[in-house]
Amino acid sequence: MLTNGSATGRYRTAMEASVRGRGRITREDLAVAMLALLEQPDTIRHAVGVAG
């Protein structure tokens, strides 16, 4: 679930899978994660799960 809180700097990712556990993440942390994933060549053409 997306929340409106401030960024925590903490998030988890999983390649080709959903992230286990709590599904809450702030919108700011999701944006940071997405930008970080864009810079990683191993994520091209792969699904990536992101959670807080």
mmCIF entry with sequence, helices, sheets and N, C-alpha, C, O atoms, coordinates in Angstrom:
data_MODEL
# 
_entry.id   MODEL 
# 
_entity.id                         1 
_entity.type                       polymer 
_entity.pdbx_number_of_molecules   1 
# 
_entity_poly.entity_id                      1 
_entity_poly.type                           'polypeptide(L)' 
_entity_poly.nstd_linkage                   no 
_entity_poly.nstd_monomer                   no 
_entity_poly.pdbx_seq_one_letter_code       MLTNGSATGRYRTAMEASVRGRGRITREDLAVAMLALLEQPDTIRHAVGVAG 
_entity_poly.pdbx_seq_one_letter_code_can   MLTNGSATGRYRTAMEASVRGRGRITREDLAVAMLALLEQPDTIRHAVGVAG 
_entity_poly.pdbx_strand_id                 A 
# 
loop_
_entity_poly_seq.entity_id 
_entity_poly_seq.num 
_entity_poly_seq.mon_id 
_entity_poly_seq.hetero 
1 1  MET n 
1 2  LEU n 
1 3  THR n 
1 4  ASN n 
1 5  GLY n 
1 6  SER n 
1 7  ALA n 
1 8  THR n 
1 9  GLY n 
1 10 ARG n 
1 11 TYR n 
1 12 ARG n 
1 13 THR n 
1 14 ALA n 
1 15 MET n 
1 16 GLU n 
1 17 ALA n 
1 18 SER n 
1 19 VAL n 
1 20 ARG n 
1 21 GLY n 
1 22 ARG n 
1 23 GLY n 
1 24 ARG n 
1 25 ILE n 
1 26 THR n 
1 27 ARG n 
1 28 GLU n 
1 29 ASP n 
1 30 LEU n 
1 31 ALA n 
1 32 VAL n 
1 33 ALA n 
1 34 MET n 
1 35 LEU n 
1 36 ALA n 
1 37 LEU n 
1 38 LEU n 
1 39 GLU n 
1 40 GLN n 
1 41 PRO n 
1 42 ASP n 
1 43 THR n 
1 44 ILE n 
1 45 ARG n 
1 46 HIS n 
1 47 ALA n 
1 48 VAL n 
1 49 GLY n 
1 50 VAL n 
1 51 ALA n 
1 52 GLY n 
# 
_struct_asym.id          A 
_struct_asym.entity_id   1 
# 
loop_
_struct_conf.conf_type_id 
_struct_conf.id 
_struct_conf.pdbx_PDB_helix_id 
_struct_conf.beg_label_comp_id 
_struct_conf.beg_label_asym_id 
_struct_conf.beg_label_seq_id 
_struct_conf.pdbx_beg_PDB_ins_code 
_struct_conf.end_label_comp_id 
_struct_conf.end_label_asym_id 
_struct_conf.end_label_seq_id 
_struct_conf.pdbx_end_PDB_ins_code 
_struct_conf.beg_auth_comp_id 
_struct_conf.beg_auth_asym_id 
_struct_conf.beg_auth_seq_id 
_struct_conf.end_auth_comp_id 
_struct_conf.end_auth_asym_id 
_struct_conf.end_auth_seq_id 
_struct_conf.pdbx_PDB_helix_class 
_struct_conf.details 
_struct_conf.pdbx_PDB_helix_length 
HELX_P HELX_P1 AA1 ARG A 27 ? LEU A 38 ? ARG A 27 LEU A 38 1 ? 12 
HELX_P HELX_P2 AA2 PRO A 41 ? THR A 43 ? PRO A 41 THR A 43 5 ? 3  
# 
_struct_conf_type.id          HELX_P 
_struct_conf_type.criteria    ? 
_struct_conf_type.reference   ? 
# 
loop_
_struct_sheet.id 
_struct_sheet.type 
_struct_sheet.number_strands 
_struct_sheet.details 
AA1 ? 2 ? 
AA2 ? 2 ? 
# 
loop_
_struct_sheet_order.sheet_id 
_struct_sheet_order.range_id_1 
_struct_sheet_order.range_id_2 
_struct_sheet_order.offset 
_struct_sheet_order.sense 
AA1 1 2 ? parallel      
AA2 1 2 ? anti-parallel 
# 
loop_
_struct_sheet_range.sheet_id 
_struct_sheet_range.id 
_struct_sheet_range.beg_label_comp_id 
_struct_sheet_range.beg_label_asym_id 
_struct_sheet_range.beg_label_seq_id 
_struct_sheet_range.pdbx_beg_PDB_ins_code 
_struct_sheet_range.end_label_comp_id 
_struct_sheet_range.end_label_asym_id 
_struct_sheet_range.end_label_seq_id 
_struct_sheet_range.pdbx_end_PDB_ins_code 
_struct_sheet_range.beg_auth_comp_id 
_struct_sheet_range.beg_auth_asym_id 
_struct_sheet_range.beg_auth_seq_id 
_struct_sheet_range.end_auth_comp_id 
_struct_sheet_range.end_auth_asym_id 
_struct_sheet_range.end_auth_seq_id 
AA1 1 LEU A 2  ? THR A 3  ? LEU A 2  THR A 3  
AA1 2 ILE A 25 ? THR A 26 ? ILE A 25 THR A 26 
AA2 1 ARG A 12 ? MET A 15 ? ARG A 12 MET A 15 
AA2 2 VAL A 48 ? ALA A 51 ? VAL A 48 ALA A 51 
# 
loop_
_atom_site.group_PDB 
_atom_site.id 
_atom_site.type_symbol 
_atom_site.label_atom_id 
_atom_site.label_alt_id 
_atom_site.label_comp_id 
_atom_site.label_asym_id 
_atom_site.label_entity_id 
_atom_site.label_seq_id 
_atom_site.pdbx_PDB_ins_code 
_atom_site.Cartn_x 
_atom_site.Cartn_y 
_atom_site.Cartn_z 
_atom_site.occupancy 
_atom_site.B_iso_or_equiv 
_atom_site.pdbx_formal_charge 
_atom_site.auth_seq_id 
_atom_site.auth_comp_id 
_atom_site.auth_asym_id 
_atom_site.auth_atom_id 
_atom_site.pdbx_PDB_model_num 
ATOM 1   N N  . MET A 1 1  ? 0.839  -1.153  0.000   1.00 0.00 ? 1  MET A N  1 
ATOM 2   C CA . MET A 1 1  ? 0.000  0.000   0.000   1.00 0.00 ? 1  MET A CA 1 
ATOM 3   C C  . MET A 1 1  ? 0.903  1.241   0.000   1.00 0.00 ? 1  MET A C  1 
ATOM 4   O O  . MET A 1 1  ? 1.878  1.308   0.748   1.00 0.00 ? 1  MET A O  1 
ATOM 5   N N  . LEU A 1 2  ? 0.566  2.217   -0.847  1.00 0.00 ? 2  LEU A N  1 
ATOM 6   C CA . LEU A 1 2  ? 1.300  3.475   -0.872  1.00 0.00 ? 2  LEU A CA 1 
ATOM 7   C C  . LEU A 1 2  ? 0.811  4.385   0.245   1.00 0.00 ? 2  LEU A C  1 
ATOM 8   O O  . LEU A 1 2  ? -0.389 4.493   0.496   1.00 0.00 ? 2  LEU A O  1 
ATOM 9   N N  . THR A 1 3  ? 1.750  5.032   0.907   1.00 0.00 ? 3  THR A N  1 
ATOM 10  C CA . THR A 1 3  ? 1.385  5.968   1.972   1.00 0.00 ? 3  THR A CA 1 
ATOM 11  C C  . THR A 1 3  ? 1.940  7.351   1.632   1.00 0.00 ? 3  THR A C  1 
ATOM 12  O O  . THR A 1 3  ? 2.798  7.487   0.759   1.00 0.00 ? 3  THR A O  1 
ATOM 13  N N  . ASN A 1 4  ? 1.456  8.351   2.312   1.00 0.00 ? 4  ASN A N  1 
ATOM 14  C CA . ASN A 1 4  ? 1.876  9.730   2.071   1.00 0.00 ? 4  ASN A CA 1 
ATOM 15  C C  . ASN A 1 4  ? 2.973  10.204  3.004   1.00 0.00 ? 4  ASN A C  1 
ATOM 16  O O  . ASN A 1 4  ? 3.271  11.398  3.034   1.00 0.00 ? 4  ASN A O  1 
ATOM 17  N N  . GLY A 1 5  ? 3.575  9.320   3.757   1.00 0.00 ? 5  GLY A N  1 
ATOM 18  C CA . GLY A 1 5  ? 4.605  9.721   4.702   1.00 0.00 ? 5  GLY A CA 1 
ATOM 19  C C  . GLY A 1 5  ? 5.871  10.203  4.026   1.00 0.00 ? 5  GLY A C  1 
ATOM 20  O O  . GLY A 1 5  ? 6.014  10.108  2.807   1.00 0.00 ? 5  GLY A O  1 
ATOM 21  N N  . SER A 1 6  ? 6.782  10.719  4.821   1.00 0.00 ? 6  SER A N  1 
ATOM 22  C CA . SER A 1 6  ? 8.083  11.160  4.319   1.00 0.00 ? 6  SER A CA 1 
ATOM 23  C C  . SER A 1 6  ? 8.953  9.953   4.006   1.00 0.00 ? 6  SER A C  1 
ATOM 24  O O  . SER A 1 6  ? 8.717  8.854   4.507   1.00 0.00 ? 6  SER A O  1 
ATOM 25  N N  . ALA A 1 7  ? 9.953  10.169  3.179   1.00 0.00 ? 7  ALA A N  1 
ATOM 26  C CA . ALA A 1 7  ? 10.870 9.092   2.814   1.00 0.00 ? 7  ALA A CA 1 
ATOM 27  C C  . ALA A 1 7  ? 11.591 8.557   4.047   1.00 0.00 ? 7  ALA A C  1 
ATOM 28  O O  . ALA A 1 7  ? 11.999 9.319   4.923   1.00 0.00 ? 7  ALA A O  1 
ATOM 29  N N  . THR A 1 8  ? 11.740 7.249   4.100   1.00 0.00 ? 8  THR A N  1 
ATOM 30  C CA . THR A 1 8  ? 12.460 6.612   5.195   1.00 0.00 ? 8  THR A CA 1 
ATOM 31  C C  . THR A 1 8  ? 13.856 6.183   4.752   1.00 0.00 ? 8  THR A C  1 
ATOM 32  O O  . THR A 1 8  ? 14.743 5.966   5.578   1.00 0.00 ? 8  THR A O  1 
ATOM 33  N N  . GLY A 1 9  ? 14.040 6.064   3.432   1.00 0.00 ? 9  GLY A N  1 
ATOM 34  C CA . GLY A 1 9  ? 15.320 5.580   2.909   1.00 0.00 ? 9  GLY A CA 1 
ATOM 35  C C  . GLY A 1 9  ? 15.444 4.076   2.969   1.00 0.00 ? 9  GLY A C  1 
ATOM 36  O O  . GLY A 1 9  ? 16.504 3.518   2.685   1.00 0.00 ? 9  GLY A O  1 
ATOM 37  N N  . ARG A 1 10 ? 14.340 3.408   3.346   1.00 0.00 ? 10 ARG A N  1 
ATOM 38  C CA . ARG A 1 10 ? 14.366 1.945   3.468   1.00 0.00 ? 10 ARG A CA 1 
ATOM 39  C C  . ARG A 1 10 ? 13.321 1.336   2.540   1.00 0.00 ? 10 ARG A C  1 
ATOM 40  O O  . ARG A 1 10 ? 12.141 1.679   2.604   1.00 0.00 ? 10 ARG A O  1 
ATOM 41  N N  . TYR A 1 11 ? 13.766 0.438   1.689   1.00 0.00 ? 11 TYR A N  1 
ATOM 42  C CA . TYR A 1 11 ? 12.852 -0.317  0.839   1.00 0.00 ? 11 TYR A CA 1 
ATOM 43  C C  . TYR A 1 11 ? 13.533 -1.621  0.445   1.00 0.00 ? 11 TYR A C  1 
ATOM 44  O O  . TYR A 1 11 ? 14.755 -1.748  0.516   1.00 0.00 ? 11 TYR A O  1 
ATOM 45  N N  . ARG A 1 12 ? 12.726 -2.578  0.032   1.00 0.00 ? 12 ARG A N  1 
ATOM 46  C CA . ARG A 1 12 ? 13.244 -3.887  -0.378  1.00 0.00 ? 12 ARG A CA 1 
ATOM 47  C C  . ARG A 1 12 ? 12.809 -4.140  -1.809  1.00 0.00 ? 12 ARG A C  1 
ATOM 48  O O  . ARG A 1 12 ? 11.755 -3.671  -2.240  1.00 0.00 ? 12 ARG A O  1 
ATOM 49  N N  . THR A 1 13 ? 13.624 -4.881  -2.542  1.00 0.00 ? 13 THR A N  1 
ATOM 50  C CA . THR A 1 13 ? 13.277 -5.234  -3.913  1.00 0.00 ? 13 THR A CA 1 
ATOM 51  C C  . THR A 1 13 ? 13.426 -6.735  -4.119  1.00 0.00 ? 13 THR A C  1 
ATOM 52  O O  . THR A 1 13 ? 14.140 -7.415  -3.381  1.00 0.00 ? 13 THR A O  1 
ATOM 53  N N  . ALA A 1 14 ? 12.739 -7.232  -5.131  1.00 0.00 ? 14 ALA A N  1 
ATOM 54  C CA . ALA A 1 14 ? 12.848 -8.645  -5.507  1.00 0.00 ? 14 ALA A CA 1 
ATOM 55  C C  . ALA A 1 14 ? 12.722 -8.733  -7.022  1.00 0.00 ? 14 ALA A C  1 
ATOM 56  O O  . ALA A 1 14 ? 11.780 -8.191  -7.599  1.00 0.00 ? 14 ALA A O  1 
ATOM 57  N N  . MET A 1 15 ? 13.648 -9.400  -7.655  1.00 0.00 ? 15 MET A N  1 
ATOM 58  C CA . MET A 1 15 ? 13.620 -9.575  -9.105  1.00 0.00 ? 15 MET A CA 1 
ATOM 59  C C  . MET A 1 15 ? 12.644 -10.689 -9.474  1.00 0.00 ? 15 MET A C  1 
ATOM 60  O O  . MET A 1 15 ? 12.687 -11.782 -8.909  1.00 0.00 ? 15 MET A O  1 
ATOM 61  N N  . GLU A 1 16 ? 11.766 -10.397 -10.428 1.00 0.00 ? 16 GLU A N  1 
ATOM 62  C CA . GLU A 1 16 ? 10.808 -11.374 -10.952 1.00 0.00 ? 16 GLU A CA 1 
ATOM 63  C C  . GLU A 1 16 ? 9.943  -11.994 -9.861  1.00 0.00 ? 16 GLU A C  1 
ATOM 64  O O  . GLU A 1 16 ? 9.519  -13.142 -9.991  1.00 0.00 ? 16 GLU A O  1 
ATOM 65  N N  . ALA A 1 17 ? 9.676  -11.254 -8.790  1.00 0.00 ? 17 ALA A N  1 
ATOM 66  C CA . ALA A 1 17 ? 8.873  -11.784 -7.686  1.00 0.00 ? 17 ALA A CA 1 
ATOM 67  C C  . ALA A 1 17 ? 8.280  -10.642 -6.879  1.00 0.00 ? 17 ALA A C  1 
ATOM 68  O O  . ALA A 1 17 ? 8.743  -9.503  -6.944  1.00 0.00 ? 17 ALA A O  1 
ATOM 69  N N  . SER A 1 18 ? 7.258  -10.970 -6.125  1.00 0.00 ? 18 SER A N  1 
ATOM 70  C CA . SER A 1 18 ? 6.719  -10.008 -5.172  1.00 0.00 ? 18 SER A CA 1 
ATOM 71  C C  . SER A 1 18 ? 7.598  -10.008 -3.931  1.00 0.00 ? 18 SER A C  1 
ATOM 72  O O  . SER A 1 18 ? 8.208  -11.021 -3.589  1.00 0.00 ? 18 SER A O  1 
ATOM 73  N N  . VAL A 1 19 ? 7.657  -8.880  -3.273  1.00 0.00 ? 19 VAL A N  1 
ATOM 74  C CA . VAL A 1 19 ? 8.427  -8.775  -2.042  1.00 0.00 ? 19 VAL A CA 1 
ATOM 75  C C  . VAL A 1 19 ? 7.567  -9.320  -0.909  1.00 0.00 ? 19 VAL A C  1 
ATOM 76  O O  . VAL A 1 19 ? 6.412  -8.925  -0.756  1.00 0.00 ? 19 VAL A O  1 
ATOM 77  N N  . ARG A 1 20 ? 8.120  -10.210 -0.131  1.00 0.00 ? 20 ARG A N  1 
ATOM 78  C CA . ARG A 1 20 ? 7.371  -10.797 0.985   1.00 0.00 ? 20 ARG A CA 1 
ATOM 79  C C  . ARG A 1 20 ? 7.282  -9.826  2.149   1.00 0.00 ? 20 ARG A C  1 
ATOM 80  O O  . ARG A 1 20 ? 8.129  -8.948  2.315   1.00 0.00 ? 20 ARG A O  1 
ATOM 81  N N  . GLY A 1 21 ? 6.254  -9.997  2.941   1.00 0.00 ? 21 GLY A N  1 
ATOM 82  C CA . GLY A 1 21 ? 6.114  -9.186  4.142   1.00 0.00 ? 21 GLY A CA 1 
ATOM 83  C C  . GLY A 1 21 ? 5.194  -8.003  3.930   1.00 0.00 ? 21 GLY A C  1 
ATOM 84  O O  . GLY A 1 21 ? 4.372  -7.985  3.014   1.00 0.00 ? 21 GLY A O  1 
ATOM 85  N N  . ARG A 1 22 ? 5.350  -7.024  4.790   1.00 0.00 ? 22 ARG A N  1 
ATOM 86  C CA . ARG A 1 22 ? 4.513  -5.828  4.737   1.00 0.00 ? 22 ARG A CA 1 
ATOM 87  C C  . ARG A 1 22 ? 4.599  -5.147  3.387   1.00 0.00 ? 22 ARG A C  1 
ATOM 88  O O  . ARG A 1 22 ? 5.688  -4.971  2.841   1.00 0.00 ? 22 ARG A O  1 
ATOM 89  N N  . GLY A 1 23 ? 3.471  -4.771  2.856   1.00 0.00 ? 23 GLY A N  1 
ATOM 90  C CA . GLY A 1 23 ? 3.441  -4.156  1.543   1.00 0.00 ? 23 GLY A CA 1 
ATOM 91  C C  . GLY A 1 23 ? 3.317  -2.650  1.577   1.00 0.00 ? 23 GLY A C  1 
ATOM 92  O O  . GLY A 1 23 ? 2.887  -2.060  0.586   1.00 0.00 ? 23 GLY A O  1 
ATOM 93  N N  . ARG A 1 24 ? 3.673  -2.000  2.671   1.00 0.00 ? 24 ARG A N  1 
ATOM 94  C CA . ARG A 1 24 ? 3.560  -0.540  2.768   1.00 0.00 ? 24 ARG A CA 1 
ATOM 95  C C  . ARG A 1 24 ? 4.866  0.118   2.340   1.00 0.00 ? 24 ARG A C  1 
ATOM 96  O O  . ARG A 1 24 ? 5.957  -0.333  2.689   1.00 0.00 ? 24 ARG A O  1 
ATOM 97  N N  . ILE A 1 25 ? 4.724  1.192   1.580   1.00 0.00 ? 25 ILE A N  1 
ATOM 98  C CA . ILE A 1 25 ? 5.889  1.971   1.185   1.00 0.00 ? 25 ILE A CA 1 
ATOM 99  C C  . ILE A 1 25 ? 5.419  3.404   0.946   1.00 0.00 ? 25 ILE A C  1 
ATOM 100 O O  . ILE A 1 25 ? 4.323  3.630   0.432   1.00 0.00 ? 25 ILE A O  1 
ATOM 101 N N  . THR A 1 26 ? 6.257  4.366   1.323   1.00 0.00 ? 26 THR A N  1 
ATOM 102 C CA . THR A 1 26 ? 5.874  5.752   1.071   1.00 0.00 ? 26 THR A CA 1 
ATOM 103 C C  . THR A 1 26 ? 6.058  6.059   -0.410  1.00 0.00 ? 26 THR A C  1 
ATOM 104 O O  . THR A 1 26 ? 6.876  5.439   -1.090  1.00 0.00 ? 26 THR A O  1 
ATOM 105 N N  . ARG A 1 27 ? 5.300  7.008   -0.889  1.00 0.00 ? 27 ARG A N  1 
ATOM 106 C CA . ARG A 1 27 ? 5.436  7.412   -2.289  1.00 0.00 ? 27 ARG A CA 1 
ATOM 107 C C  . ARG A 1 27 ? 6.852  7.916   -2.571  1.00 0.00 ? 27 ARG A C  1 
ATOM 108 O O  . ARG A 1 27 ? 7.398  7.665   -3.645  1.00 0.00 ? 27 ARG A O  1 
ATOM 109 N N  . GLU A 1 28 ? 7.436  8.616   -1.622  1.00 0.00 ? 28 GLU A N  1 
ATOM 110 C CA . GLU A 1 28 ? 8.804  9.122   -1.794  1.00 0.00 ? 28 GLU A CA 1 
ATOM 111 C C  . GLU A 1 28 ? 9.807  7.976   -1.901  1.00 0.00 ? 28 GLU A C  1 
ATOM 112 O O  . GLU A 1 28 ? 10.705 8.021   -2.743  1.00 0.00 ? 28 GLU A O  1 
ATOM 113 N N  . ASP A 1 29 ? 9.667  6.944   -1.056  1.00 0.00 ? 29 ASP A N  1 
ATOM 114 C CA . ASP A 1 29 ? 10.578 5.800   -1.129  1.00 0.00 ? 29 ASP A CA 1 
ATOM 115 C C  . ASP A 1 29 ? 10.399 5.036   -2.439  1.00 0.00 ? 29 ASP A C  1 
ATOM 116 O O  . ASP A 1 29 ? 11.380 4.563   -3.014  1.00 0.00 ? 29 ASP A O  1 
ATOM 117 N N  . LEU A 1 30 ? 9.169  4.909   -2.915  1.00 0.00 ? 30 LEU A N  1 
ATOM 118 C CA . LEU A 1 30 ? 8.933  4.226   -4.193  1.00 0.00 ? 30 LEU A CA 1 
ATOM 119 C C  . LEU A 1 30 ? 9.603  4.993   -5.329  1.00 0.00 ? 30 LEU A C  1 
ATOM 120 O O  . LEU A 1 30 ? 10.208 4.384   -6.211  1.00 0.00 ? 30 LEU A O  1 
ATOM 121 N N  . ALA A 1 31 ? 9.502  6.315   -5.317  1.00 0.00 ? 31 ALA A N  1 
ATOM 122 C CA . ALA A 1 31 ? 10.150 7.126   -6.354  1.00 0.00 ? 31 ALA A CA 1 
ATOM 123 C C  . ALA A 1 31 ? 11.663 6.941   -6.317  1.00 0.00 ? 31 ALA A C  1 
ATOM 124 O O  . ALA A 1 31 ? 12.296 6.796   -7.363  1.00 0.00 ? 31 ALA A O  1 
ATOM 125 N N  . VAL A 1 32 ? 12.240 6.944   -5.126  1.00 0.00 ? 32 VAL A N  1 
ATOM 126 C CA . VAL A 1 32 ? 13.691 6.745   -4.980  1.00 0.00 ? 32 VAL A CA 1 
ATOM 127 C C  . VAL A 1 32 ? 14.079 5.363   -5.505  1.00 0.00 ? 32 VAL A C  1 
ATOM 128 O O  . VAL A 1 32 ? 15.073 5.226   -6.217  1.00 0.00 ? 32 VAL A O  1 
ATOM 129 N N  . ALA A 1 33 ? 13.304 4.352   -5.158  1.00 0.00 ? 33 ALA A N  1 
ATOM 130 C CA . ALA A 1 33 ? 13.591 2.984   -5.610  1.00 0.00 ? 33 ALA A CA 1 
ATOM 131 C C  . ALA A 1 33 ? 13.521 2.889   -7.132  1.00 0.00 ? 33 ALA A C  1 
ATOM 132 O O  . ALA A 1 33 ? 14.391 2.284   -7.759  1.00 0.00 ? 33 ALA A O  1 
ATOM 133 N N  . MET A 1 34 ? 12.495 3.480   -7.723  1.00 0.00 ? 34 MET A N  1 
ATOM 134 C CA . MET A 1 34 ? 12.347 3.420   -9.178  1.00 0.00 ? 34 MET A CA 1 
ATOM 135 C C  . MET A 1 34 ? 13.523 4.092   -9.883  1.00 0.00 ? 34 MET A C  1 
ATOM 136 O O  . MET A 1 34 ? 14.038 3.570   -10.871 1.00 0.00 ? 34 MET A O  1 
ATOM 137 N N  . LEU A 1 35 ? 13.942 5.235   -9.380  1.00 0.00 ? 35 LEU A N  1 
ATOM 138 C CA . LEU A 1 35 ? 15.085 5.918   -9.991  1.00 0.00 ? 35 LEU A CA 1 
ATOM 139 C C  . LEU A 1 35 ? 16.370 5.111   -9.827  1.00 0.00 ? 35 LEU A C  1 
ATOM 140 O O  . LEU A 1 35 ? 17.186 5.055   -10.747 1.00 0.00 ? 35 LEU A O  1 
ATOM 141 N N  . ALA A 1 36 ? 16.555 4.491   -8.673  1.00 0.00 ? 36 ALA A N  1 
ATOM 142 C CA . ALA A 1 36 ? 17.745 3.663   -8.440  1.00 0.00 ? 36 ALA A CA 1 
ATOM 143 C C  . ALA A 1 36 ? 17.742 2.446   -9.362  1.00 0.00 ? 36 ALA A C  1 
ATOM 144 O O  . ALA A 1 36 ? 18.787 2.054   -9.883  1.00 0.00 ? 36 ALA A O  1 
ATOM 145 N N  . LEU A 1 37 ? 16.569 1.849   -9.562  1.00 0.00 ? 37 LEU A N  1 
ATOM 146 C CA . LEU A 1 37 ? 16.474 0.666   -10.423 1.00 0.00 ? 37 LEU A CA 1 
ATOM 147 C C  . LEU A 1 37 ? 16.762 0.995   -11.879 1.00 0.00 ? 37 LEU A C  1 
ATOM 148 O O  . LEU A 1 37 ? 17.269 0.149   -12.616 1.00 0.00 ? 37 LEU A O  1 
ATOM 149 N N  . LEU A 1 38 ? 16.445 2.215   -12.300 1.00 0.00 ? 38 LEU A N  1 
ATOM 150 C CA . LEU A 1 38 ? 16.737 2.629   -13.676 1.00 0.00 ? 38 LEU A CA 1 
ATOM 151 C C  . LEU A 1 38 ? 18.227 2.603   -13.973 1.00 0.00 ? 38 LEU A C  1 
ATOM 152 O O  . LEU A 1 38 ? 18.629 2.422   -15.123 1.00 0.00 ? 38 LEU A O  1 
ATOM 153 N N  . GLU A 1 39 ? 19.046 2.782   -12.950 1.00 0.00 ? 39 GLU A N  1 
ATOM 154 C CA . GLU A 1 39 ? 20.497 2.823   -13.126 1.00 0.00 ? 39 GLU A CA 1 
ATOM 155 C C  . GLU A 1 39 ? 21.151 1.443   -13.071 1.00 0.00 ? 39 GLU A C  1 
ATOM 156 O O  . GLU A 1 39 ? 22.362 1.327   -13.261 1.00 0.00 ? 39 GLU A O  1 
ATOM 157 N N  . GLN A 1 40 ? 20.371 0.406   -12.815 1.00 0.00 ? 40 GLN A N  1 
ATOM 158 C CA . GLN A 1 40 ? 20.922 -0.944  -12.691 1.00 0.00 ? 40 GLN A CA 1 
ATOM 159 C C  . GLN A 1 40 ? 20.641 -1.742  -13.966 1.00 0.00 ? 40 GLN A C  1 
ATOM 160 O O  . GLN A 1 40 ? 19.489 -2.076  -14.245 1.00 0.00 ? 40 GLN A O  1 
ATOM 161 N N  . PRO A 1 41 ? 21.683 -2.048  -14.738 1.00 0.00 ? 41 PRO A N  1 
ATOM 162 C CA . PRO A 1 41 ? 21.493 -2.758  -15.999 1.00 0.00 ? 41 PRO A CA 1 
ATOM 163 C C  . PRO A 1 41 ? 20.825 -4.135  -15.855 1.00 0.00 ? 41 PRO A C  1 
ATOM 164 O O  . PRO A 1 41 ? 20.159 -4.595  -16.783 1.00 0.00 ? 41 PRO A O  1 
ATOM 165 N N  . ASP A 1 42 ? 20.996 -4.789  -14.711 1.00 0.00 ? 42 ASP A N  1 
ATOM 166 C CA . ASP A 1 42 ? 20.419 -6.127  -14.537 1.00 0.00 ? 42 ASP A CA 1 
ATOM 167 C C  . ASP A 1 42 ? 18.898 -6.099  -14.370 1.00 0.00 ? 42 ASP A C  1 
ATOM 168 O O  . ASP A 1 42 ? 18.266 -7.155  -14.344 1.00 0.00 ? 42 ASP A O  1 
ATOM 169 N N  . THR A 1 43 ? 18.300 -4.906  -14.257 1.00 0.00 ? 43 THR A N  1 
ATOM 170 C CA . THR A 1 43 ? 16.844 -4.826  -14.133 1.00 0.00 ? 43 THR A CA 1 
ATOM 171 C C  . THR A 1 43 ? 16.142 -4.611  -15.477 1.00 0.00 ? 43 THR A C  1 
ATOM 172 O O  . THR A 1 43 ? 14.914 -4.644  -15.547 1.00 0.00 ? 43 THR A O  1 
ATOM 173 N N  . ILE A 1 44 ? 16.913 -4.392  -16.532 1.00 0.00 ? 44 ILE A N  1 
ATOM 174 C CA . ILE A 1 44 ? 16.308 -4.163  -17.854 1.00 0.00 ? 44 ILE A CA 1 
ATOM 175 C C  . ILE A 1 44 ? 15.552 -5.401  -18.296 1.00 0.00 ? 44 ILE A C  1 
ATOM 176 O O  . ILE A 1 44 ? 16.072 -6.516  -18.244 1.00 0.00 ? 44 ILE A O  1 
ATOM 177 N N  . ARG A 1 45 ? 14.306 -5.190  -18.736 1.00 0.00 ? 45 ARG A N  1 
ATOM 178 C CA . ARG A 1 45 ? 13.430 -6.261  -19.217 1.00 0.00 ? 45 ARG A CA 1 
ATOM 179 C C  . ARG A 1 45 ? 13.066 -7.290  -18.133 1.00 0.00 ? 45 ARG A C  1 
ATOM 180 O O  . ARG A 1 45 ? 12.787 -8.450  -18.437 1.00 0.00 ? 45 ARG A O  1 
ATOM 181 N N  . HIS A 1 46 ? 13.074 -6.856  -16.886 1.00 0.00 ? 46 HIS A N  1 
ATOM 182 C CA . HIS A 1 46 ? 12.675 -7.717  -15.774 1.00 0.00 ? 46 HIS A CA 1 
ATOM 183 C C  . HIS A 1 46 ? 11.642 -7.004  -14.920 1.00 0.00 ? 46 HIS A C  1 
ATOM 184 O O  . HIS A 1 46 ? 11.640 -5.778  -14.808 1.00 0.00 ? 46 HIS A O  1 
ATOM 185 N N  . ALA A 1 47 ? 10.772 -7.789  -14.326 1.00 0.00 ? 47 ALA A N  1 
ATOM 186 C CA . ALA A 1 47 ? 9.821  -7.245  -13.355 1.00 0.00 ? 47 ALA A CA 1 
ATOM 187 C C  . ALA A 1 47 ? 10.532 -7.158  -12.007 1.00 0.00 ? 47 ALA A C  1 
ATOM 188 O O  . ALA A 1 47 ? 11.263 -8.068  -11.618 1.00 0.00 ? 47 ALA A O  1 
ATOM 189 N N  . VAL A 1 48 ? 10.308 -6.049  -11.302 1.00 0.00 ? 48 VAL A N  1 
ATOM 190 C CA . VAL A 1 48 ? 10.940 -5.866  -10.002 1.00 0.00 ? 48 VAL A CA 1 
ATOM 191 C C  . VAL A 1 48 ? 9.859  -5.486  -8.998  1.00 0.00 ? 48 VAL A C  1 
ATOM 192 O O  . VAL A 1 48 ? 9.118  -4.524  -9.204  1.00 0.00 ? 48 VAL A O  1 
ATOM 193 N N  . GLY A 1 49 ? 9.776  -6.248  -7.911  1.00 0.00 ? 49 GLY A N  1 
ATOM 194 C CA . GLY A 1 49 ? 8.852  -5.923  -6.826  1.00 0.00 ? 49 GLY A CA 1 
ATOM 195 C C  . GLY A 1 49 ? 9.540  -4.971  -5.860  1.00 0.00 ? 49 GLY A C  1 
ATOM 196 O O  . GLY A 1 49 ? 10.731 -5.109  -5.580  1.00 0.00 ? 49 GLY A O  1 
ATOM 197 N N  . VAL A 1 50 ? 8.783  -4.005  -5.354  1.00 0.00 ? 50 VAL A N  1 
ATOM 198 C CA . VAL A 1 50 ? 9.320  -3.029  -4.402  1.00 0.00 ? 50 VAL A CA 1 
ATOM 199 C C  . VAL A 1 50 ? 8.352  -2.903  -3.229  1.00 0.00 ? 50 VAL A C  1 
ATOM 200 O O  . VAL A 1 50 ? 7.144  -2.786  -3.432  1.00 0.00 ? 50 VAL A O  1 
ATOM 201 N N  . ALA A 1 51 ? 8.873  -2.927  -2.012  1.00 0.00 ? 51 ALA A N  1 
ATOM 202 C CA . ALA A 1 51 ? 8.040  -2.748  -0.808  1.00 0.00 ? 51 ALA A CA 1 
ATOM 203 C C  . ALA A 1 51 ? 8.876  -2.059  0.254   1.00 0.00 ? 51 ALA A C  1 
ATOM 204 O O  . ALA A 1 51 ? 10.106 -2.040  0.191   1.00 0.00 ? 51 ALA A O  1 
ATOM 205 N N  . GLY A 1 52 ? 8.181  -1.491  1.232   1.00 0.00 ? 52 GLY A N  1 
ATOM 206 C CA . GLY A 1 52 ? 8.853  -0.794  2.327   1.00 0.00 ? 52 GLY A CA 1 
ATOM 207 C C  . GLY A 1 52 ? 9.307  -1.718  3.409   1.00 0.00 ? 52 GLY A C  1 
ATOM 208 O O  . GLY A 1 52 ? 9.891  -1.271  4.397   1.00 0.00 ? 52 GLY A O  1 
# 
